[in-house]
């Protein structure tokens, strides 16, 4: 490989190799996470498992309810909330 200026020519083969290696790295990390989960899950009692499952379900439900808004909508909602508080509306 010859360096010309600040540009290092990289062949498509090298890029494909790096892509495959990144995939393997992510796959191995996911497998490790799954293995850790199974390892610790098996140590729990049924009551503890039920409790953690409820937490996971609630978290997933809240995640589905969460919506992304843009900065303009965010500012509108903040202004409306401030107006309500200034108008005497509290929790």
C-alpha positions as CSV (number, residue, x, y, z in Angstrom):
1,X,0.0,0.0,0.0
2,X,1.4,3.4,-1.0
3,X,0.5,6.6,0.8
4,X,-0.2,9.5,-1.5
5,X,-0.6,12.8,0.4
6,X,-3.2,12.4,3.1
7,X,-5.2,9.8,1.3
8,X,-4.6,6.1,1.9
9,X,-6.1,4.0,-0.9
10,X,-8.2,1.1,0.6
11,X,-9.4,-1.7,-1.6
12,X,-13.0,-3.0,-1.5
13,X,-11.7,-6.3,-0.1
14,X,-10.3,-4.5,3.0
15,X,-13.6,-2.7,3.5
16,X,-15.6,-5.9,3.1
17,X,-13.3,-7.6,5.6
18,X,-13.8,-4.8,8.1
19,X,-17.6,-5.0,7.7
20,X,-17.6,-8.7,8.3
21,X,-15.4,-8.3,11.4
22,X,-17.7,-5.6,12.8
23,X,-20.7,-7.9,12.2
24,X,-18.9,-10.7,14.0
25,X,-18.0,-8.4,16.9
26,X,-21.6,-7.2,17.3
27,X,-22.8,-10.8,17.0
28,X,-20.4,-12.0,19.7
29,X,-21.4,-9.2,22.0
30,X,-25.0,-10.0,21.6
31,X,-24.3,-13.7,22.3
32,X,-22.4,-12.7,25.4
33,X,-25.3,-10.6,26.6
34,X,-27.7,-13.4,26.0
35,X,-25.4,-15.8,27.9
36,X,-25.1,-13.4,30.8
37,X,-28.9,-13.0,30.9
38,X,-29.6,-16.7,31.0
39,X,-26.9,-17.3,33.6
40,X,-28.3,-14.7,36.0
41,X,-32.0,-15.4,35.2
42,X,-31.5,-19.1,36.2
43,X,-30.3,-18.0,39.6
44,X,-33.5,-16.2,40.4
45,X,-36.6,-17.5,42.2
46,X,-39.9,-17.6,40.4
47,X,-41.1,-14.6,42.4
48,X,-38.0,-12.6,41.4
49,X,-38.4,-13.6,37.8
50,X,-42.0,-12.5,37.8
51,X,-41.0,-9.2,39.3
52,X,-38.3,-8.5,36.7
53,X,-40.6,-9.6,33.9
54,X,-43.2,-7.1,35.1
55,X,-40.5,-4.3,35.1
56,X,-39.4,-5.3,31.6
57,X,-43.0,-5.3,30.3
58,X,-43.7,-1.9,31.9
59,X,-40.4,-0.5,30.4
60,X,-41.3,-1.8,26.9
61,X,-44.8,-0.4,27.2
62,X,-43.5,3.1,28.2
63,X,-41.0,2.9,25.4
64,X,-43.8,2.3,22.9
65,X,-45.8,5.3,24.3
66,X,-42.8,7.7,24.1
67,X,-42.9,9.8,21.1
68,X,-40.2,12.0,19.6
69,X,-41.1,15.6,19.0
70,X,-39.1,18.3,17.3
71,X,-37.7,21.4,19.2
72,X,-40.6,23.6,18.0
73,X,-43.2,21.3,19.5
74,X,-41.2,20.9,22.6
75,X,-41.0,24.7,23.1
76,X,-44.8,25.0,22.5
77,X,-45.4,22.3,25.2
78,X,-43.1,24.1,27.7
79,X,-44.7,27.4,27.0
80,X,-48.2,25.9,27.6
81,X,-47.0,24.3,30.9
82,X,-45.5,27.5,32.1
83,X,-48.7,29.4,31.3
84,X,-50.7,26.8,33.2
85,X,-48.5,27.2,36.3
86,X,-48.5,31.0,36.1
87,X,-52.3,30.7,35.8
88,X,-52.5,28.9,39.1
89,X,-52.8,25.3,37.8
90,X,-50.6,23.0,39.8
91,X,-50.3,19.3,40.1
